[in-house]
Amino acid sequence: MKRLQGFVAIAAAAFATAAAAQVKWDMPTPYPATNFHTENIVQFAADIDKATGGKLRITVHPGASLFKAPEIKRAVQGGQAQIGEILLSGYSNEDPVFGVDSVPFLATSYADSAKLWKASRKAIEDRFAKQGMVVLYAVPWPPQGIYSSKPLNAIADMKGLKMRTYNPYTSRIAELAGAQPVTIQAAELAQAFATGAVNANITSGATGYDTKAWEVVKNYYDTQAWLPKNLVFANKKAFDALDKATQEAVRKAAADAETRGWKVSEEKTAFYLGELKKNGMNVAPPSAQLKADFQKIGQAMTEEWLKNAGADGKAIVEAFRK
């Protein structure tokens, strides 16, 4: 009997040790579970679970269900969540370098976007490290275009429109175009169009597909203005508390998620635009005048960004343009 009790005690102690060894992380994300970014993150978490034998379990909270989109970076920085995803350019008021991928017409293709990420990654990693966070990977959205309730043939046609904006750069475009910037989360976009709170928007075909834009807006102009990136990052204290093997598993899963995410983003671009068209939207390239008008805005905003971003910004653009 004593021997049996001893075995039970040993087994209980072993179970307790295993339970204590398991680490659980919460991961807030801003976009719906069906969005390709979120699906990629779910696979990232599954890869870590498998690679660590369940030692690190990440619970993904999609659709801004745990924290609203603007709260996620602060939540991870403060340790309320251990890992998260943000739209990096949404924080360009905090540091202009965070907005490099949303400078209009600086990088308009996947190849150029990858080159820009390579040129800017170190500066972004250094800034996050100073704030107590670890950059893991980034994945771009498809190229950005304009949704509008009325036809647009030139920038002048945007005057007076209420334009949904999601970062300081889209707000600046609205100002330069004579539109009224309105900050709206992606999760609230369809309702904002339906109620007339906004009647124009610059975003990707992916967001239009997620929000069933065709139900509330009829025109999409494929301007391919830039490819903003989502960034996945972790609290540094939480990351440093992991053993080396688990850290390596996270890094490996992150590298795989970045490769996979870029591939899926590019592959899905045509699909998203096809779905907008199939559901009755007018999907068209910008007119020659609208394109020329936007390029002028892009030149002005590039100069503004270089001035604000200082030496690091200049070094990033020089490396990108080599």
NUFI-608776 format. One line per 5 residues: number of its first residue (from 0); their letters; for each residue x, z, y of N, C-alpha, C. Coordinates in steps of 0.1 Angstrom, whole numbers, m for minus. Atoms other than C-alpha are relative to their C-alpha. Example, Ala and Ser with C-alpha at 12.3 -4.5 7.8 and 13.67 -1.06 7.14 Angstrom:
% residues 2
0	as	9,0,m12,123,78,m45,9,0,12 ~ m9,0,m11,137,71,m11,m8,8,11
END
This chain:
% residues 322
0	mkrlq	8,0,m12,0,0,0,9,0,13 ~ m9,0,m12,28,9,24,7,m13,2 ~ m7,13,m1,46,m23,15,m10,m10,7 ~ 9,9,m6,14,m43,24,m2,3,15 ~ 1,m3,m14,10,m24,56,12,m5,8
5	gfvai	m12,5,m7,46,m33,64,0,m15,3 ~ 2,15,m2,39,m70,58,m9,m3,11 ~ 10,2,m10,9,m68,80,6,2,14 ~ m6,m4,m13,28,m51,108,10,m11,4 ~ m10,10,m3,56,m77,105,m7,m13,5
10	aaaaf	7,12,m3,31,m106,106,m7,1,14 ~ 6,m2,m13,13,m91,136,10,m1,11 ~ m11,1,m10,46,m87,154,4,m14,3 ~ m4,14,m1,55,m123,147,m10,m8,7 ~ 11,7,m7,21,m135,159,1,3,15
15	ataaa	m1,m4,m14,25,m115,191,12,m7,7 ~ m12,6,m6,60,m129,197,m3,m15,3 ~ 3,14,m2,47,m165,192,m9,m2,11 ~ 10,1,m11,18,m159,215,7,2,14 ~ m7,m3,m12,41,m144,241,9,m12,4
20	aqvkw	m9,11,m3,64,m174,238,m7,m12,5 ~ 7,12,m5,37,m199,245,m3,2,15 ~ 2,0,m15,35,m208,282,m11,m9,3 ~ 12,8,m4,3,m221,298,1,m3,15 ~ 0,5,m14,3,m241,330,m13,m6,3
25	dmptp	12,7,m5,m26,m252,351,5,m11,9 ~ m4,11,m8,m24,m286,367,m12,m6,7 ~ 11,6,m8,m49,m295,395,4,m15,4 ~ m2,14,m4,m53,m333,402,m12,m4,8 ~ 10,4,m9,m73,m350,429,m10,m10,m5
30	ypatn	8,12,3,m88,m379,410,m8,2,m13 ~ 8,m2,12,m115,m383,383,7,m2,m13 ~ m6,1,13,m108,m380,346,2,m14,m5 ~ m1,14,4,m113,m418,342,10,m8,8 ~ m10,7,m8,m87,m427,368,13,m2,m8
35	fhten	m12,2,8,m56,m442,354,11,10,2 ~ m10,m11,m2,m34,m416,371,m3,12,m8 ~ 4,m12,8,m53,m388,354,2,m3,m14 ~ m2,3,14,m53,m405,321,15,0,m4 ~ m15,0,2,m15,m409,324,4,15,m1
40	ivqfa	m4,m14,0,m12,m372,332,m5,7,m13 ~ 4,m6,13,m33,m362,302,9,m4,m11 ~ m10,4,10,m9,m382,280,13,7,2 ~ m12,m7,m3,20,m366,298,m1,15,m5 ~ 2,m14,5,6,m331,290,0,0,m16
45	adidk	0,0,14,0,m341,254,14,m2,m6 ~ m13,2,5,35,m354,250,9,13,1 ~ m7,m12,m1,49,m321,262,m5,10,m11 ~ 5,m9,10,26,m301,239,6,m4,m14 ~ m5,4,13,38,m322,209,15,2,0
50	atggk	m14,m1,0,75,m322,219,5,15,m1 ~ m3,m14,0,75,m284,224,m6,8,m12 ~ 7,m7,11,54,m276,193,m10,10,5 ~ 10,m9,m6,28,m261,216,5,12,8 ~ m6,m11,m8,52,m239,234,m4,0,14
55	lritv	5,2,m13,42,m253,267,m13,m8,0 ~ 13,6,0,5,m261,271,m5,m2,15 ~ 4,3,m13,m7,m278,303,m15,m4,0 ~ 14,3,m1,m44,m277,312,m2,m8,13 ~ 2,9,m11,m53,m307,334,m14,3,6
60	hpgas	13,m2,m7,m81,m300,360,m2,m12,10 ~ 2,13,m8,m92,m335,373,m11,2,11 ~ 11,1,m10,m114,m344,402,m1,11,11 ~ m1,m11,m10,m102,m317,426,m9,12,m4 ~ 9,m11,5,m121,m292,404,6,14,1
65	lfkap	m6,m13,m1,m95,m264,406,4,3,15 ~ m3,0,m15,m82,m271,442,m3,m13,6 ~ 3,12,m7,m93,m296,467,14,m8,3 ~ m12,8,m1,m68,m325,472,10,5,11 ~ m10,m5,m10,m52,m311,505,6,13,m4
70	eikra	m5,m14,4,m47,m277,488,10,0,m11 ~ m8,0,12,m28,m288,458,15,3,2 ~ m14,m2,m2,7,m289,472,3,15,3 ~ m2,m15,m3,4,m254,487,m2,9,m12 ~ 3,m8,12,m11,m241,455,11,1,m9
75	vqggq	m12,0,8,19,m252,435,12,7,6 ~ m11,m7,m7,44,m241,461,m2,15,m1 ~ 2,m14,0,28,m207,462,m2,7,m14 ~ 1,m6,13,25,m203,424,m14,2,m5 ~ 14,m1,5,m13,m204,422,m2,m10,m12
80	aqige	0,9,11,m8,m234,399,15,m3,m2 ~ m14,2,3,24,m243,381,5,m14,2 ~ m3,15,0,22,m281,383,m12,m7,7 ~ 11,7,m7,2,m306,403,3,m14,3 ~ m2,14,m4,m3,m341,415,m6,m2,15
85	illsg	5,3,m14,m7,m353,452,3,m14,3 ~ m3,13,m7,m8,m385,472,11,4,10 ~ m12,m4,m8,27,m381,487,m2,m3,15 ~ 0,4,m14,20,m399,520,m11,9,7 ~ 10,m9,m7,m9,m374,527,7,11,7
90	ysned	m8,m11,m6,19,m350,537,11,m5,10 ~ m9,6,m9,37,m373,561,0,6,14 ~ 0,m8,m12,27,m351,591,10,11,m1 ~ m9,m11,3,48,m324,574,15,m5,1 ~ m13,6,0,78,m348,570,m2,m15,m1
95	pvfgv	3,14,0,78,m385,579,6,m7,m13 ~ m6,7,12,100,m393,548,m11,0,m11 ~ 10,0,11,70,m384,526,m10,m12,2 ~ 9,12,m3,52,m414,542,6,m13,m1 ~ m7,13,0,78,m441,536,m8,m11,m8
100	dsvpf	6,10,8,57,m458,509,m13,m5,6 ~ 13,5,m6,27,m462,533,3,m6,14 ~ m3,8,m12,45,m479,562,m5,m14,m3 ~ 7,13,3,24,m511,564,10,m12,m1 ~ m8,13,2,41,m543,550,15,3,m2
105	latsy	m14,m2,3,74,m526,542,3,m3,m14 ~ m1,3,14,70,m528,505,m14,m3,m6 ~ 13,5,3,41,m549,493,m2,m5,m14 ~ 0,4,14,49,m557,457,4,12,m9 ~ m4,m10,9,55,m536,426,16,1,m1
110	adsak	m15,0,1,92,m547,425,5,6,13 ~ m5,m6,m13,97,m538,462,m4,15,0 ~ 4,m14,0,78,m505,457,10,8,m9 ~ m10,m7,8,101,m496,428,14,2,6 ~ m13,m1,m7,131,m504,449,0,10,11
115	lwkas	1,m10,m10,118,m483,477,0,15,m6 ~ 0,m14,7,112,m453,453,14,4,m3 ~ m14,m3,3,147,m456,441,8,4,12 ~ m7,m3,m13,160,m456,477,m4,13,6 ~ 5,m12,m6,139,m426,487,m1,12,m8
120	rkaie	2,m11,10,137,m404,456,8,12,3 ~ m10,m11,m3,168,m383,464,m5,8,12 ~ 4,m7,m12,156,m374,499,m13,8,m2 ~ 13,m7,3,121,m365,486,3,12,m9 ~ m4,m11,10,136,m344,457,6,11,8
125	drfak	m7,m11,m8,158,m325,482,m10,8,8 ~ 10,m7,m9,129,m317,505,m9,9,m9 ~ 9,m8,9,107,m305,476,8,12,m6 ~ m8,m11,5,136,m284,462,1,11,11 ~ m1,m10,m11,140,m266,496,m13,8,1
130	qgmvv	13,m6,m1,103,m258,494,m4,7,m14 ~ 2,m7,12,107,m243,459,m8,m8,m11 ~ 7,9,9,94,m273,439,9,m10,m7 ~ m8,10,8,107,m298,413,m8,m13,m1 ~ 7,13,2,98,m335,415,2,m5,m14
135	lyavp	m1,5,14,90,m349,381,m1,m15,m1 ~ 1,15,1,77,m384,385,m10,m5,11 ~ 9,6,m10,58,m408,408,m5,m13,m6 ~ 7,12,4,33,m436,401,m7,m6,11 ~ 7,6,m11,20,m461,426,m15,m4,m3
140	wppqg	14,6,1,m16,m471,433,2,m16,1 ~ 0,15,m2,m24,m509,433,1,m2,15 ~ m1,3,m15,m18,m526,467,m13,3,7 ~ 12,m4,m8,m41,m515,495,m7,m11,7 ~ 8,10,m8,m69,m536,510,m10,7,8
145	iyssk	10,m6,m9,m98,m531,534,m14,m3,m6 ~ 14,0,2,m133,m523,525,m8,0,13 ~ 7,0,m12,m158,m531,552,m15,m4,m2 ~ 14,3,1,m195,m531,557,m4,m13,7 ~ 2,13,m6,m192,m562,579,12,m9,m2
150	plnai	m11,9,2,m171,m593,576,11,2,11 ~ m12,m2,m9,m136,m591,592,8,m13,0 ~ m9,12,m1,m118,m622,605,12,3,8 ~ m11,m4,m8,m95,m604,629,0,15,2 ~ 0,m15,m3,m84,m569,639,m11,3,10
155	admkg	11,m3,m11,m108,m572,669,m13,4,m7 ~ 13,m2,6,m137,m571,644,m1,15,m5 ~ 0,m14,5,m126,m535,634,m3,10,11 ~ 2,m9,m11,m132,m522,669,m13,7,m1 ~ 12,m8,1,m157,m493,668,m4,4,m14
160	lkmrt	4,m4,14,m159,m491,630,5,15,m2 ~ m4,m13,4,m157,m456,615,7,m2,m13 ~ m8,3,11,m128,m459,591,5,12,m7 ~ m5,m11,8,m121,m435,563,15,m1,m1 ~ m15,m1,1,m84,m424,564,4,11,m10
165	ynpyt	m4,m10,10,m64,m405,538,14,5,3 ~ m13,m5,m4,m30,m400,555,2,m4,15 ~ m2,3,m15,m15,m402,591,2,m15,2 ~ m3,14,m3,m6,m438,586,m13,m8,0 ~ 12,7,m1,m41,m450,578,m8,4,13
170	sriae	6,m4,m13,m53,m429,608,6,m8,12 ~ m7,7,m11,m27,m447,630,m5,m15,0 ~ 6,13,1,m39,m481,617,m13,m1,7 ~ 13,0,m6,m74,m472,627,1,1,15 ~ m1,m1,m15,m63,m462,662,5,m13,6
175	lagaq	m5,13,m6,m43,m494,667,m10,m11,m1 ~ 10,11,2,m72,m515,654,m13,3,9 ~ 12,m4,m8,m97,m497,678,m11,6,m8 ~ 10,m6,8,m115,m481,649,0,16,2 ~ 0,m14,m1,m125,m444,647,4,6,m14
180	pvtiq	m4,m6,13,m105,m425,620,m8,12,m4 ~ 8,m11,6,m125,m402,597,6,4,m13 ~ m6,m4,12,m108,m381,571,m10,4,m11 ~ 10,m3,11,m127,m381,538,8,0,m13 ~ m6,0,13,m115,m372,503,m6,m11,m9
185	aaela	5,11,9,m118,m399,476,m12,4,m7 ~ 12,m4,8,m143,m378,457,m13,m1,8 ~ 11,0,m8,m166,m379,487,m3,m14,7 ~ 0,12,m7,m161,m415,497,m13,m8,m1 ~ 12,7,2,m192,m431,481,m11,6,9
190	qafat	11,m6,m8,m215,m406,498,2,m3,15 ~ m2,2,m14,m198,m411,531,m4,m14,5 ~ 4,14,m3,m204,m449,530,m16,0,0 ~ 15,1,2,m240,m443,518,m7,6,12 ~ 7,m7,m11,m248,m420,547,4,m5,14
195	gavna	m5,6,m12,m230,m441,573,11,8,7 ~ m11,m8,m6,m203,m415,580,12,m8,1 ~ m11,10,m2,m178,m443,574,m6,m14,m3 ~ 4,13,3,m182,m481,573,12,m9,m2 ~ m12,8,4,m146,m492,566,10,10,m6
200	nitsg	m9,m8,8,m118,m480,544,12,m8,m4 ~ m11,6,5,m83,m489,535,5,8,m13 ~ m4,m7,13,m75,m481,498,1,m11,m10 ~ m3,10,10,m69,m498,465,m13,m4,m7 ~ 11,4,8,m92,m516,441,m3,11,m10
205	atgyd	3,m11,9,m88,m486,418,m10,10,5 ~ 9,m9,m6,m105,m463,442,m14,m6,2 ~ 13,7,m1,m132,m489,448,m7,0,m13 ~ 6,0,13,m138,m491,411,m5,14,m4 ~ 4,m14,4,m138,m453,406,m13,5,7
210	tkawe	11,m5,m8,m163,m448,434,m12,m10,0 ~ 11,11,0,m185,m479,426,m3,m4,14 ~ 1,4,m15,m179,m492,461,m10,m10,2 ~ 10,11,m1,m202,m522,454,m14,5,3 ~ 14,m6,m3,m232,m498,457,m2,3,15
215	vvkny	1,m5,m14,m224,m490,493,7,m9,11 ~ m8,8,m9,m201,m517,508,1,m14,m7 ~ 1,13,6,m200,m555,503,13,m8,2 ~ m11,9,m2,m166,m568,516,13,7,m4 ~ m14,m6,2,m130,m562,503,10,m11,3
220	ydtqa	m11,9,m4,m100,m579,519,13,4,m6 ~ m12,m3,8,m69,m580,496,12,m2,9 ~ m11,1,m10,m43,m574,524,13,3,m7 ~ m13,m4,7,m17,m559,499,10,6,10 ~ m7,m5,m11,m5,m538,528,12,10,m5
225	wlpkn	m11,m8,5,15,m512,508,m5,6,m13 ~ 4,m6,13,15,m493,474,4,15,1 ~ m3,m15,m1,12,m455,481,2,6,m14 ~ m3,m6,13,25,m433,453,m7,14,m1 ~ 3,m13,4,11,m402,436,12,7,m6
230	lvfan	m11,m8,4,37,m375,430,m4,11,m9 ~ 2,m11,9,38,m351,400,12,10,2 ~ m11,m10,m3,58,m319,407,m4,14,m5 ~ 2,m13,6,62,m284,394,6,11,9 ~ m6,m12,m7,68,m249,409,14,2,m6
235	kkafd	m14,m1,5,106,m244,406,2,13,m8 ~ m1,m13,7,103,m207,395,m6,m2,m14 ~ 6,2,13,79,m217,367,8,m10,m9 ~ m8,9,7,101,m246,357,13,6,m5 ~ m13,m6,3,133,m226,358,m2,11,m11
240	aldka	3,m11,10,116,m199,336,m1,m6,m14 ~ 1,7,14,113,m225,307,14,0,m6 ~ m13,2,7,141,m226,281,4,m14,2 ~ m6,14,m2,164,m256,283,m6,m11,m8 ~ 6,10,9,148,m274,254,m13,m4,6
245	tqeav	13,3,m5,114,m272,270,1,m7,13 ~ m3,8,m12,128,m283,304,3,m14,m3 ~ m4,13,4,143,m313,287,m12,m8,m5 ~ 12,7,5,110,m321,270,m9,m4,12 ~ 8,4,m12,92,m320,304,6,m12,7
250	rkaaa	m7,11,m7,118,m343,320,m2,m13,m8 ~ 1,12,9,116,m367,290,m15,m5,1 ~ 14,4,m1,77,m367,292,m3,m6,14 ~ 2,5,m14,79,m373,330,6,m14,1 ~ m6,13,m1,103,m402,326,m9,m11,m7
255	daetr	9,9,7,79,m418,300,m13,m2,8 ~ 12,1,m8,49,m411,322,2,m9,12 ~ m3,9,m12,66,m428,352,0,m15,m5 ~ m1,14,6,74,m459,331,m14,m5,m3 ~ 14,4,4,39,m460,316,m9,m2,12
260	gwkvs	9,1,m12,21,m454,349,2,m12,8 ~ m3,12,m8,39,m482,368,m6,m12,m7 ~ 4,12,7,31,m506,340,m16,m1,0 ~ 15,0,0,m6,m496,338,m5,m3,14 ~ 5,3,m14,m10,m497,376,0,m15,3
265	eekta	m2,14,m3,3,m532,378,m10,m8,m9 ~ 9,7,9,m17,m544,347,m15,1,5 ~ 14,m2,m4,m50,m529,361,m4,m6,13 ~ 3,5,m14,m47,m544,396,m11,m11,m1 ~ 9,12,1,m64,m577,386,m14,5,m6
270	fylge	13,m5,6,m90,m558,364,m9,6,11 ~ 8,m7,m11,m101,m536,394,m6,m10,9 ~ 5,10,m9,m105,m566,417,m11,m8,m7 ~ 10,7,8,m124,m584,390,m13,7,m1 ~ 12,m9,1,m148,m555,386,m7,0,13
275	lkkng	7,0,m13,m155,m554,423,m8,m13,2 ~ 6,13,m2,m162,m591,423,m12,m2,m10 ~ 11,1,10,m183,m589,391,m13,7,4 ~ 11,m8,m4,m205,m563,407,m5,m4,14 ~ 6,6,m12,m213,m585,437,7,2,13
280	mnvap	m7,m1,m12,m186,m577,462,7,m13,4 ~ m8,11,m5,m170,m604,484,14,4,0 ~ m14,m3,2,m134,m601,473,8,m12,5 ~ m7,11,m5,m111,m623,494,13,4,7 ~ m13,m3,m7,m76,m626,509,m4,1,15
285	psaql	3,m1,m14,m74,m618,546,1,m14,7 ~ m2,13,m7,m78,m647,570,14,0,6 ~ m13,1,m6,m47,m660,586,2,9,13 ~ 0,m8,m12,m56,m642,619,1,14,m4 ~ 0,m14,4,m63,m609,602,13,4,m6
290	kadfq	m14,m3,6,m30,m611,582,10,1,11 ~ m9,0,m11,m11,m619,614,m1,13,9 ~ 3,m12,m8,m28,m591,633,6,13,m7 ~ m5,m12,7,m19,m566,605,15,0,0 ~ m14,1,0,17,m578,604,6,6,13
295	kigqa	m4,m5,m13,20,m570,641,m1,16,0 ~ 2,m14,1,6,m535,634,11,6,m9 ~ m11,m4,9,31,m532,605,13,1,7 ~ m13,m1,m7,61,m540,627,1,11,10 ~ 1,m11,m9,50,m515,653,2,13,m7
300	mteew	0,m13,7,45,m488,628,13,3,m8 ~ m13,m1,6,78,m495,610,10,6,10 ~ m9,m5,m10,96,m489,643,m3,14,3 ~ 4,m14,m2,76,m457,649,5,9,m11 ~ m4,m8,12,84,m445,614,15,3,1
305	lknag	m14,m1,m1,121,m452,618,5,10,10 ~ m3,m9,m11,122,m433,651,m3,15,m5 ~ 5,m13,4,103,m403,636,8,6,m12 ~ m7,m4,12,122,m402,602,15,2,2 ~ m14,m3,m3,157,m401,618,10,m6,m9
310	adgka	m11,6,8,189,m406,599,m4,m3,m14 ~ 4,2,14,174,m401,564,m9,m13,m1 ~ 9,12,0,147,m427,572,8,m13,1 ~ m8,12,m2,172,m452,585,8,m3,m13 ~ m8,2,13,194,m447,553,m9,m5,m11
315	iveaf	10,5,10,163,m452,531,m3,m15,1 ~ 4,14,m2,153,m485,547,12,m9,m1 ~ m12,9,1,189,m498,548,3,m2,m15 ~ m2,1,15,193,m490,510,m11,m9,m6 ~ 11,8,6,159,m506,503,2,m15,3
320	rk	m2,14,m5,168,m538,523,13,m7,m5 ~ m13,6,5,202,m543,506,m3,m11,m11
END
